[in-house]
Amino acid sequence: MKTITSSSGSKLRLLLCVAGLWLLVPPQARADDDKDPPARVGRISIVEGSVSLQPGGQGDWGTAARNRPVTIGDKLWVDKDSRAELQAGEATFHVGSMTALSFLNLDEAMTQVRIPEGAVNFRVRELRQGDVYEVDTPNAVFNVKEAGAFRIDVNEAGDSSRITVIRGAGEINTDGTTYEVRAGEQAEFNGAENPTYSIVHWPGPDGLDKWAEERDLKEDRSASGQYVSREMPGYDDLDDNGTWRDEPEYGHVWFPSDTPSSWAPYSNGYWNWVAPWGWTWIDYSPWGFAPYHYGRWAFIGGAWGWCPGPYFGAPVYGPAFVGFLGVGWGFGFGFGVGWFPL
């Protein structure tokens, strides 16, 4: 890893950054620059057991890694005796075993997922005017109407959907008919065409619901929510892995704990090509999402600290904030290429 720290190298650093980044962008990606990538992204925040990811919903499946961004088209499969968690804006999806989930839309105004089979508990912390949170099953479409916690269950055949409103309120559309569901109610739809339906009282939480509630409470109690937008995926993982300090020049700064004196950002992870952004940093640290995709790093008082900066509105995601040095490169960034935090 190559790092430039002297203030006299600022102009050189900028030129190298621009030149290096351009060299690392394939021609096709340069041709697509007129398309703005989504400002909002999802994050795989928990992986327990066997969880697989199919980027873009095409090609080979691979192991889902914690801190990998997810976006439109990505498909997730959670195997037997496994579970996963996904964060996306004001929503958090807790995915149970033997469950398939894919993102149909994911941007600042709309989060739309499809669940063809399995069980998902999800929470929408805040529902702003114009926001859409929609879950599609094979025989029903559920839209959140009041923020709260919800549960979706779909059988393996895909012809039976059970939609529960734990807190909040929602609206279900199936076969041209709309049903309202309030807190404490559970709606079940059976049949692929002209499904029959019933609405009953929710019988109470199971293991997935209890785990989801624990995770939601942890996020709600996060002290880091005082310093950054709560729409920023991964902010709650900063609490247990570092400390916040006020620095005159930078404002609120977060310093990771349990790092050696020689540690520097972008040194404990790997680069992965994630469309539509391109090369994206995936960090191994449990806290390694928010500090690498939002804000900037600064070397302060002999240590690296993360500076989120002031925030107004929803945070805007970036694949990484680094400059590249060197012109020779290959798969996974070959010999002759280094990078430094910006």
VEXMIBA-197751 format. One record per residue (C-alpha): x, y, z; residue in one letter; residue number from 1. Coordinates in nm, 3 decimals, decimal comma. Each point is the difference from the previous one (the first is absolute). Example, Ala and Ser with C-alpha at 12.3 -4.5 7.8 and 13.67 -1.06 7.14 Angstrom:
[[1,230 -0,450 0,780] A 1]
[[0,137 0,344 -0,066] S 2]
END
This chain:
[[0,000 0,000 0,000] M 1]
[[0,131 0,345 -0,091] K 2]
[[-0,101 0,307 0,198] T 3]
[[0,082 0,367 -0,060] I 4]
[[-0,016 0,209 0,316] T 5]
[[0,188 0,326 -0,076] S 6]
[[-0,210 0,306 -0,073] S 7]
[[0,240 0,096 -0,281] S 8]
[[-0,120 -0,302 -0,196] G 9]
[[-0,364 0,107 -0,019] S 10]
[[0,001 0,096 -0,368] K 11]
[[0,205 -0,304 -0,097] L 12]
[[-0,233 -0,220 0,200] R 13]
[[-0,304 0,135 -0,181] L 14]
[[0,159 -0,048 -0,342] L 15]
[[0,108 -0,353 0,082] L 16]
[[-0,343 -0,081 0,135] C 17]
[[-0,177 0,119 -0,314] V 18]
[[0,247 -0,168 -0,234] A 19]
[[0,003 -0,324 0,195] G 20]
[[-0,374 -0,025 0,025] L 21]
[[-0,040 0,063 -0,374] W 22]
[[0,249 -0,272 -0,084] L 23]
[[-0,189 -0,246 0,216] L 24]
[[-0,339 0,064 -0,159] V 25]
[[-0,083 -0,236 -0,290] P 26]
[[-0,110 0,167 -0,328] P 27]
[[-0,359 -0,128 0,029] Q 28]
[[-0,033 0,147 0,349] A 29]
[[0,129 0,335 -0,131] R 30]
[[-0,266 -0,010 -0,273] A 31]
[[-0,267 -0,047 0,267] D 32]
[[0,112 0,301 0,206] D 33]
[[-0,307 0,198 -0,105] D 34]
[[-0,211 -0,232 0,214] K 35]
[[-0,010 0,106 0,362] D 36]
[[0,029 -0,301 0,233] P 37]
[[-0,250 -0,028 0,286] P 38]
[[0,073 0,227 0,296] A 39]
[[-0,132 -0,266 0,240] R 40]
[[0,149 -0,343 0,044] V 41]
[[-0,071 -0,299 0,220] G 42]
[[0,253 -0,171 0,225] R 43]
[[0,037 -0,362 0,104] I 44]
[[0,039 0,068 0,371] S 45]
[[-0,027 -0,351 0,149] I 46]
[[0,089 -0,340 -0,144] V 47]
[[-0,054 -0,305 0,220] E 48]
[[0,035 -0,342 -0,158] G 49]
[[-0,023 -0,059 -0,375] S 50]
[[-0,113 0,306 -0,195] V 51]
[[0,044 0,041 -0,377] S 52]
[[-0,014 0,300 -0,231] L 53]
[[-0,064 0,025 -0,374] Q 54]
[[0,108 0,350 -0,109] P 55]
[[-0,244 0,156 -0,241] G 56]
[[-0,211 -0,315 0,005] G 57]
[[0,215 -0,155 -0,273] Q 58]
[[0,295 -0,233 -0,027] G 59]
[[0,163 -0,198 0,276] D 60]
[[-0,098 0,003 0,365] W 61]
[[0,269 0,075 0,256] G 62]
[[0,036 0,027 0,375] T 63]
[[-0,167 0,310 0,142] A 64]
[[0,254 0,206 0,193] A 65]
[[-0,068 0,237 0,285] R 66]
[[0,034 0,365 -0,103] N 67]
[[-0,062 -0,072 -0,367] R 68]
[[-0,228 0,260 -0,159] P 69]
[[-0,321 -0,127 -0,160] V 70]
[[-0,204 0,177 -0,263] T 71]
[[-0,267 -0,045 -0,268] I 72]
[[-0,009 -0,352 -0,142] G 73]
[[0,206 -0,167 0,273] D 74]
[[-0,140 -0,329 0,129] K 75]
[[0,062 -0,155 0,341] L 76]
[[-0,053 -0,358 0,115] W 77]
[[0,013 -0,093 0,369] V 78]
[[0,045 -0,373 0,051] D 79]
[[-0,122 -0,236 0,271] K 80]
[[0,088 0,096 0,359] D 81]
[[0,133 0,336 -0,121] S 82]
[[-0,107 0,362 0,013] R 83]
[[0,103 0,339 -0,133] A 84]
[[-0,070 0,369 0,042] E 85]
[[-0,017 0,272 -0,266] L 86]
[[-0,006 0,374 0,065] Q 87]
[[-0,136 0,245 -0,256] A 88]
[[-0,083 0,358 0,094] G 89]
[[-0,275 0,005 0,262] E 90]
[[-0,066 -0,374 -0,045] A 91]
[[0,167 -0,307 0,150] T 92]
[[-0,080 -0,349 -0,128] F 93]
[[0,055 -0,299 0,229] H 94]
[[0,004 -0,308 -0,223] V 95]
[[-0,077 -0,347 0,136] G 96]
[[0,120 -0,339 -0,120] S 97]
[[-0,103 -0,151 -0,335] M 98]
[[-0,089 0,344 -0,132] T 99]
[[0,052 0,171 -0,335] A 100]
[[0,001 0,379 -0,028] L 101]
[[0,081 0,236 -0,287] S 102]
[[0,005 0,378 -0,046] F 103]
[[-0,229 0,119 -0,279] L 104]
[[0,053 0,370 0,073] N 105]
[[0,226 0,185 0,239] L 106]
[[0,042 0,376 -0,011] D 107]
[[-0,069 0,306 0,212] E 108]
[[-0,377 -0,020 -0,039] A 109]
[[-0,075 -0,369 -0,051] M 110]
[[0,108 -0,327 0,159] T 111]
[[-0,165 -0,300 -0,167] Q 112]
[[0,091 -0,360 0,075] V 113]
[[-0,134 -0,334 -0,116] R 114]
[[-0,033 -0,304 0,227] I 115]
[[-0,087 -0,312 -0,206] P 116]
[[0,035 -0,230 0,303] E 117]
[[0,101 0,005 0,365] G 118]
[[-0,039 0,235 0,297] A 119]
[[0,107 0,363 0,044] V 120]
[[-0,058 0,237 0,290] N 121]
[[0,064 0,359 -0,101] F 122]
[[-0,021 0,336 0,168] R 123]
[[-0,055 0,345 -0,148] V 124]
[[0,123 0,248 0,258] R 125]
[[-0,148 0,312 -0,158] E 126]
[[-0,233 0,047 -0,294] L 127]
[[0,042 0,341 -0,162] R 128]
[[-0,241 0,153 -0,246] Q 129]
[[0,052 -0,155 -0,341] G 130]
[[0,200 -0,299 0,127] D 131]
[[-0,107 -0,342 -0,128] V 132]
[[0,086 -0,327 0,173] Y 133]
[[-0,147 -0,292 -0,190] E 134]
[[0,032 -0,377 0,036] V 135]
[[-0,119 -0,225 -0,283] D 136]
[[-0,088 -0,367 0,046] T 137]
[[-0,119 -0,237 -0,274] P 138]
[[-0,366 0,076 0,076] N 139]
[[-0,008 0,332 0,189] A 140]
[[0,156 0,347 0,016] V 141]
[[0,050 0,168 0,338] F 142]
[[0,060 0,373 0,047] N 143]
[[0,093 0,163 0,329] V 144]
[[-0,242 0,280 0,095] K 145]
[[0,125 0,072 0,352] E 146]
[[0,351 -0,062 0,129] A 147]
[[0,038 -0,310 0,214] G 148]
[[0,098 -0,367 -0,003] A 149]
[[-0,134 -0,258 -0,243] F 150]
[[0,031 -0,369 -0,081] R 151]
[[-0,030 -0,178 -0,335] I 152]
[[-0,028 -0,381 -0,034] D 153]
[[-0,023 -0,182 -0,334] V 154]
[[-0,021 -0,378 -0,040] N 155]
[[0,244 -0,193 -0,219] E 156]
[[-0,254 -0,041 -0,280] A 157]
[[-0,057 0,376 -0,006] G 158]
[[-0,379 -0,023 0,005] D 159]
[[-0,058 0,100 0,364] S 160]
[[0,101 0,335 0,154] S 161]
[[-0,041 0,106 0,361] R 162]
[[0,047 0,371 0,071] I 163]
[[0,014 0,124 0,358] T 164]
[[-0,002 0,355 0,132] V 165]
[[0,172 -0,011 0,338] I 166]
[[0,007 0,379 0,034] R 167]
[[-0,112 0,269 -0,243] G 168]
[[-0,240 -0,053 -0,290] A 169]
[[0,004 -0,127 -0,355] G 170]
[[-0,198 -0,061 -0,315] E 171]
[[-0,019 -0,325 -0,197] I 172]
[[-0,095 -0,026 -0,364] N 173]
[[-0,081 -0,333 -0,159] T 174]
[[-0,191 -0,078 -0,317] D 175]
[[-0,122 0,361 -0,024] G 176]
[[-0,138 0,016 0,354] T 177]
[[0,149 0,210 0,281] T 178]
[[-0,002 -0,092 0,370] Y 179]
[[0,110 0,212 0,296] E 180]
[[0,189 -0,171 0,281] V 181]
[[0,057 0,163 0,339] R 182]
[[0,230 -0,068 0,292] A 183]
[[-0,052 -0,345 0,149] G 184]
[[-0,169 -0,142 -0,311] E 185]
[[0,112 -0,282 -0,226] Q 186]
[[-0,131 -0,049 -0,353] A 187]
[[0,034 -0,328 -0,190] E 188]
[[-0,052 -0,048 -0,373] F 189]
[[-0,021 -0,348 -0,153] N 190]
[[0,003 -0,079 -0,371] G 191]
[[0,200 0,127 -0,295] A 192]
[[-0,307 0,144 -0,175] E 193]
[[-0,306 0,151 0,167] N 194]
[[0,148 -0,083 0,342] P 195]
[[-0,223 -0,049 0,300] T 196]
[[0,083 0,210 0,301] Y 197]
[[-0,050 0,028 0,374] S 198]
[[0,105 0,260 0,257] I 199]
[[0,060 -0,117 0,357] V 200]
[[0,172 0,120 0,315] H 201]
[[0,378 -0,038 0,000] W 202]
[[0,086 -0,296 0,229] P 203]
[[0,325 0,155 0,125] G 204]
[[0,373 0,002 -0,073] P 205]
[[0,217 -0,297 -0,089] D 206]
[[0,380 -0,025 0,005] G 207]
[[0,048 0,210 -0,312] L 208]
[[-0,223 0,277 0,135] D 209]
[[0,181 0,005 0,336] K 210]
[[0,340 0,020 -0,168] W 211]
[[-0,126 0,281 -0,224] A 212]
[[-0,130 0,193 0,299] E 213]
[[0,335 -0,032 0,179] E 214]
[[0,183 0,129 -0,307] R 215]
[[-0,245 0,288 -0,045] D 216]
[[0,038 0,105 0,364] L 217]
[[0,378 0,000 -0,034] K 218]
[[-0,028 0,232 -0,297] E 219]
[[-0,248 0,229 0,176] D 220]
[[0,234 0,034 0,299] R 221]
[[0,307 0,075 -0,210] S 222]
[[0,191 0,303 0,126] A 223]
[[0,153 0,048 -0,345] S 224]
[[-0,342 0,110 -0,122] G 225]
[[0,078 0,336 0,164] Q 226]
[[0,282 0,065 -0,248] Y 227]
[[-0,117 -0,149 -0,330] V 228]
[[-0,323 -0,057 -0,188] S 229]
[[-0,186 -0,309 0,114] R 230]
[[-0,057 -0,076 -0,368] E 231]
[[0,371 -0,081 -0,029] M 232]
[[0,043 -0,380 -0,001] P 233]
[[0,237 -0,124 0,266] G 234]
[[0,002 0,301 0,231] Y 235]
[[-0,111 -0,211 0,297] D 236]
[[0,309 -0,222 -0,027] D 237]
[[0,222 0,297 0,085] L 238]
[[-0,112 0,005 0,365] D 239]
[[0,178 -0,316 0,111] D 240]
[[0,309 0,045 -0,215] N 241]
[[0,128 0,351 0,062] G 242]
[[-0,048 0,339 0,163] T 243]
[[-0,122 0,341 -0,113] W 244]
[[0,197 0,321 0,059] R 245]
[[-0,060 0,361 -0,093] D 246]
[[0,291 0,141 -0,199] E 247]
[[0,015 0,377 -0,065] P 248]
[[0,091 -0,038 -0,367] E 249]
[[-0,219 -0,299 -0,086] Y 250]
[[-0,298 -0,001 0,234] G 251]
[[-0,122 -0,340 0,120] H 252]
[[0,265 -0,265 -0,069] V 253]
[[-0,020 -0,374 0,065] W 254]
[[0,319 -0,191 0,088] F 255]
[[0,003 -0,380 -0,026] P 256]
[[0,122 -0,192 0,303] S 257]
[[0,226 -0,306 0,018] D 258]
[[0,206 0,097 -0,302] T 259]
[[0,383 -0,012 -0,004] P 260]
[[0,198 0,323 -0,017] S 261]
[[0,091 -0,073 -0,362] S 262]
[[-0,362 -0,050 -0,104] W 263]
[[-0,148 0,200 -0,286] A 264]
[[-0,341 -0,001 -0,174] P 265]
[[-0,051 -0,228 -0,300] Y 266]
[[0,252 -0,253 0,129] S 267]
[[-0,224 -0,281 0,131] N 268]
[[-0,226 -0,108 -0,283] G 269]
[[-0,014 -0,044 -0,375] Y 270]
[[-0,121 0,157 -0,323] W 271]
[[-0,307 -0,138 -0,171] N 272]
[[-0,171 0,109 -0,322] W 273]
[[-0,354 0,107 0,091] V 274]
[[-0,217 0,135 -0,281] A 275]
[[-0,087 0,274 -0,072] P 276]
[[0,274 0,169 0,208] W 277]
[[0,301 -0,209 -0,099] G 278]
[[0,286 -0,090 0,234] W 279]
[[-0,135 0,005 0,355] T 280]
[[0,178 -0,044 0,330] W 281]
[[-0,130 -0,285 0,221] I 282]
[[0,146 0,019 0,350] D 283]
[[0,037 -0,298 0,231] Y 284]
[[-0,059 0,199 0,320] S 285]
[[-0,352 -0,026 0,145] P 286]
[[-0,017 0,380 0,000] W 287]
[[0,148 0,030 -0,347] G 288]
[[-0,288 0,132 -0,208] F 289]
[[-0,100 0,356 0,088] A 290]
[[0,358 0,136 0,035] P 291]
[[0,098 -0,128 -0,346] Y 292]
[[-0,303 0,112 -0,199] H 293]
[[-0,088 0,333 0,162] Y 294]
[[0,204 0,291 0,132] G 295]
[[0,381 0,010 -0,006] R 296]
[[0,298 -0,124 0,203] W 297]
[[0,254 0,241 0,154] A 298]
[[0,331 -0,052 0,179] F 299]
[[-0,047 0,186 0,330] I 300]
[[0,241 0,004 0,292] G 301]
[[0,187 -0,307 -0,117] G 302]
[[-0,308 -0,214 -0,073] A 303]
[[-0,252 -0,048 -0,277] W 304]
[[-0,351 0,125 0,071] G 305]
[[-0,318 -0,005 -0,205] W 306]
[[-0,169 0,335 -0,064] C 307]
[[-0,364 -0,038 -0,107] P 308]
[[-0,043 0,375 -0,037] G 309]
[[-0,332 0,182 0,037] P 310]
[[-0,301 -0,166 -0,156] Y 311]
[[-0,307 0,143 -0,166] F 312]
[[-0,254 -0,247 -0,129] G 313]
[[0,080 -0,356 -0,101] A 314]
[[0,368 -0,101 -0,018] P 315]
[[0,143 -0,065 -0,347] V 316]
[[0,190 -0,326 -0,044] Y 317]
[[0,342 -0,034 -0,163] G 318]
[[0,187 -0,326 -0,083] P 319]
[[0,322 0,127 0,166] A 320]
[[0,182 0,327 0,060] F 321]
[[0,358 -0,068 -0,101] V 322]
[[0,258 0,108 -0,256] G 323]
[[0,197 -0,254 -0,201] F 324]
[[0,373 -0,003 -0,078] L 325]
[[0,158 -0,197 -0,284] G 326]
[[-0,105 -0,100 -0,349] V 327]
[[0,055 -0,376 -0,015] G 328]
[[-0,294 -0,199 0,121] W 329]
[[-0,181 -0,327 -0,042] G 330]
[[-0,279 -0,198 0,160] F 331]
[[-0,045 0,113 0,359] G 332]
[[0,255 0,283 -0,052] F 333]
[[0,329 -0,149 -0,091] G 334]
[[0,364 0,095 0,055] F 335]
[[0,079 0,369 -0,016] G 336]
[[-0,327 0,138 0,131] V 337]
[[-0,047 0,155 0,342] G 338]
[[-0,268 0,221 0,149] W 339]
[[-0,034 0,260 0,270] F 340]
[[-0,300 0,144 0,190] P 341]
[[-0,129 0,335 -0,122] L 342]
END
